[in-house]
């Protein structure tokens, strides 16, 4: 009887123990889910500066490593030893107050956490970065074109940016490529830090002429490196047509060893032109700060990598005085270039396929391929790479995977990296030749 009674008590105790444990864990789980989802943006957010600031501060507070560690410790403690009610270590859900010391910096907040026993300053994740954090040097040509360089070994990746962008759209990629090559990027007229006059002329003919002058200038500085020409969006079309123009010239034949086009296809680009005016007009005309511009680009998925956005967004804007205060407007008025849009993309496919050198087309979605390119790809006329979970700025959204595929392109096509390599290639033939390519690590 005594034994049966004690067994019943033990059973009831275990039952209450597990019920209580289940309820507390469920409560913890719900609170954590609410906290984690609170900072996430909607799929198509309407940009509101005040709401974004509050959501970002709450998100930053919860993602603080010290806070996360303390929450983890309480979960761990709950799972062992006697059961007791444990207060959840979540951050305050109200907007943290700025301290008097930080009133001068509206983008810095003070977080009060019981786990830290004091106050800590949250970093501003939307603060702009400098080009010098990624490129080794920058110089201006006599005509006012800025040239950015990263690396000192072959091969040389000669990069052309898209409309409204700048050389800094290749900044993060350049830092990765430095492991096995050199990146040279520049700002087209009217873009970034370019000081060229008559900057409104963005016709394909003018862009190719500008590229020719810049390319010859770069070759004088790096005479021994083999060159891979790279272009993104509008720059991809310029890259194809420019490469087609120079490749038949004897002095460039042994230098230009490859062409890489990033996320631009003639058919789909031309089909999208009627909608471009609507897309451009829906962008905010100005921002109160560069930080706000960076935040808008990431919150609306224009860019999906905050690190790259911090360096590539600032060159897109210029400071102007409006109603007694400084605001930031777009440097390039894309609507003024509307008359050039068709010329940018018409003839892209024929130029791309007409060049008989190793070619790589990188796309964010395979569905962007038009019929002519699809047939050519099936015939093996170029290499196609599709990267998942990126947007149009794929070299920014996932610069590590882009760098990996560029390195793979060199290896697969056995592309010589410099003149010494090229002489060896001619001597041994493609069957025995192995280029002197440095390894790449996606660290």
C-alpha positions, 0 to 999 in steps of 0.5 A: 500500500505504501509503495503504491501510494508513493508511486502515485505521488511520483507519477503526479509529480512527474506529470505536473513537472512535464506540464509546467515545463511544457507551458513555460517553454511554450511561453518562452518560444512565443516571446522569442518568435515575437521578438525575432519577427518584430524587426523583419521588414514586410515583403514590399515595405513603404519607406518610413524613416521613423518606423525604420529607426525604431524597428532597427534599434529593437532588432539591433538590441536583440541581436547583441551577442551579450544579450543572446548569450544570456538568453541562451544561458537561461534556457540552459539553466532551465533545462537542468536542476529544480524547476523554477520560473525564469524571467525571459531576458528579452530587450525592451520593446520600446524605443531606447532613449538616446543618452545626452552624450550621443545626442550629436549622433542621431544614428547612435543609440544607447541600449540598457540591458540587465545582462550587461549591467550597464549601457553599451553603444550600438553600432550604426550598421547603415554608416557609409564605408570608404572606397579605401576600405576595399580598393588599394588606390584611386587616381584621376586621369587627365580627363577627370575619370577616377580609376580604382585599383585593388591587387597587384597580380594577374589576371586583371579584371577590367570592370564596367558598372551599370547605369546610375552606379559607380566603380564601388559596385565592384568594391566588395568583389574586388577585395575577394578577387585580390586573392588571385588577381587584380581589379580595375574599375572606373566611374563613367561620365556623370557617375560616381566621382567622375569630373568629365564635362558634358556628362549627360551624353550616355550614348553607346558610342560615347561610352565605348569611346570613353572605355577605349581611352580608359582601357589604353590608360590601364594597359600602360600601367599593367602591361604584363597582365592578361585581361578579363573584361567584366560588365554589369547591366548596362556595363555588360552591354558596353563590355560586349560591344567594346570587346567585339570592337578591339578583339580583332585588333592585333595589339589587343588579341593576346591581352584580352583573354575572357569576357564576363557579363553580369545579369543582362540579356538583350531580349529581357532588357528590351522587354522591360524598357516600357516599365522603366519609367514607372520603376524610376519614378517610384524611387524617393527623390531625395534622402535626409542622410546617406544612412537613410539612402543605404537603409532604403536600398536594403529595406526595399531589396534593391541591394541584399548585402548591407556590407556592399550597400555601405560602400556602393550607395554613397557614390550614387548621391550628391549633397544639395541645399534645400529649404535651409538644410542638406539633403541627398539627391541622385547624381544620375537622372536616369530619365534624362538618359531614356533616349539612350536605353534602346541603344544600350541593349540592342545588338548585345546578343550578337556582340556577345556571341560574335566574340571567339574567346572564353565567355561567362554569363552570370544571371540571377534567374535562368528565366531571364535568358532569351531564345537566342541565348538559350540555343547558344548556351545549349550549343556550348558557345558560352558558360552560364552560371545562375546564382540563387537568392540574389537580385540584379546586383548579384556581384554585390549581393553575394560577392564571395560566390561571384568571386568563386565563379570568376576563379572557376572560370579561369581554371576551367578555361585555363586562362593565362594570367600574364604574358609569361603564362601566355607564352607558356600556353602558346608553347605547350598548347591548351592540352598540357597548359595549366595557368599559374592561378593563385587559389581562392578561399571563401573565408 
